[in-house]
Amino acid sequence: MSKRTVTGRLRGSRRGGLTRIGAAVAGTVAAAAAITIFGTPVASADTVANPSNYLVGNTVYFSYIGANCAMQSNGWVGCDLTGQTMNWAGLPVTNISIDLPFLPAHPALGPLGTHGQAGSRILDNPVYGTNTTLTYGGATCTTSNFRGEISCTSQGHSFNYGFSQGYS
């Protein structure tokens, strides 16, 4: 009798396995249908922007939520904040840049303090909650639609402005 009970349990577990396989197949079919209908996977990854769409001469210019930014072919990157300030070492500043590998991100002063161009093309992704990344000359800037933030890295340093602020 115990043999039959054990055999019955094995048969039951096989059916459970078939049910799990059927659920996996159904899930795969549903995901494929969503991709076919919407054109992209439902949980999409970050968008990568083409730098040539923002290129003027040898500099990429873009804007994002109160910041006009520039990326140069040598890896220099900087942003001017319009109508807002960022906290840098306890001081309010209106621009920040990475232009020398031995210095952390820092404000630029005088005529060198302007980075972006007013009216630059907006670096944005229309899909809420996703990020847009732009890479040029060794510098990378990423915008976050979910957090309303821009973050740039180059030459081993970084800065971010928006929801959270910081530099290194």
N, C-alpha and C positions, 0 to 999 in steps of 0.2 A: 503494500500500500504506500509506503513512503516513497518508493520508486515512482509511482504514478504522480504523487504530489509534486515531487521534484521535477518530473518531466512536464507537468502542467505549468509550473512556474517558468520553466525555460521557454515554453511556447509563448507564454504571456509576455515575457521580456522581449522576445523577437518581434512581436507585434508592436510593442512600445518603440523598438528601434525603427521599424518601418514607419511608424507615425512621426517620429522625429525627422526621418529622411524626407517624408512627404512634406512636412512643415518647412524644411530647409529648401526644398525644390520650389514650393509655393512662394517663399520669401524671395528667392532669386528671380522668379518670374515677375513678382510684383516690383522689384527694384529695376529690372530691365524695362518693364512697362513705364515706370516713372521716368527713366532716362529717355525713352523714346518719346514720351509725351512732352516733357519739359526741356529736352535737349541737353541737359546736364545732370550729373548725379544730384540726388536730393540734398545730400550733405556736401556742398561744394567746397573746394579748397580756396586758398587765397588767389586773387587775380594778379597776374604779372603784367605791368604796363610796359609798352614799347617805348624806350627812351627817344627814338627818332620822332615820335609824335610831339615831343616837348623841346626838341633841340633848336637852338638859335645860335648859329656859328658853331663853337665848340662847347657851348654851355647848355645844360638842360635847365629850363625854368618851369616851375609849377607852383601852384598855390593850393592851400588846404586850410579851411577853418581859421581864418585870421592870420595865416602865415604865408609869406611869399618866399620861396626857396630857390636855391640854385645849386647845381652839381656840376663841377668842372671835370674835364677829361683827366686831370692829374689826381682826382680823388678828393679834392676840396669840396666841402658841402657846408652850406649855411642857410639860415632862415631869418627873415625879418618879421617881427610880430607887429601887426597893424592894430593899433588901438588897445593893445594889451601888453603886459609885461610878464617876464619869467623870472623866477628867483634863481640867482646865480651867486653862490657863496654869501648869501644873505643880502645881496643887492638886487634891486629890480633892474632888469635889462630888457631892451627891445630887440636884440638880435643875438644869435649864437652861431658859432661856426667851428668846424674842424678843418684846420688848414696846415698844421704842423704835427708830425708824428710824435714829437717829444712833449707836446702840450695837450692837456685834456681839452674838451670842448670849452670854448670861452667866447665872451662877447668881443666883437671887433669895434674899434673906435675910429672916429674921423671919417675920411673919405673911403676907407676900406670897410666901413660898417654896413654898407648896403650890399645885400646879396641878391635878393629876388627882384622881379619886375612886377609892378602893379599891373593887374589885368592878365597875368599869366594863366595858362590853361589849368583848370582844376584837376588835381589828381584825386579821382573819386571813383567809387564803385557803387553802382545803383542798387546792389543787393545788400540789404541791411544785415549787419552782423558779420560781414566778411571784410577782409583786409585787401589793400592794394599795395603791391611792392614795385618799386622802381629802382633799378640798378644801373649805374653809369660811372665809368672811370674808377671803379673800385669802391665807390660809395653806394650805400643802399639806404633808401628811405621807405618806410612802411606807414600807411595810414590805416587807422582802425575806424570803421563806420560805427561799430558798436560802442566804443569808448570815446570817439571824437578826439583822436590823438594822432600825432605824427611822431615817428621815431626814426632817427638817422644814425648810421654807423659808418665809420671810415677810419682807416689807419689805426685800428685798435681802440678807438674811442667812440663814444656815443652821446646823444642827447635825445630827450623826448619832451614834447610840449603838448599840453591839452589836459586830459583827465588827470594824468600824473605827470610830474615834471622832475627832471633830473639830468645829470650829465656825468661823464667820466672821461 
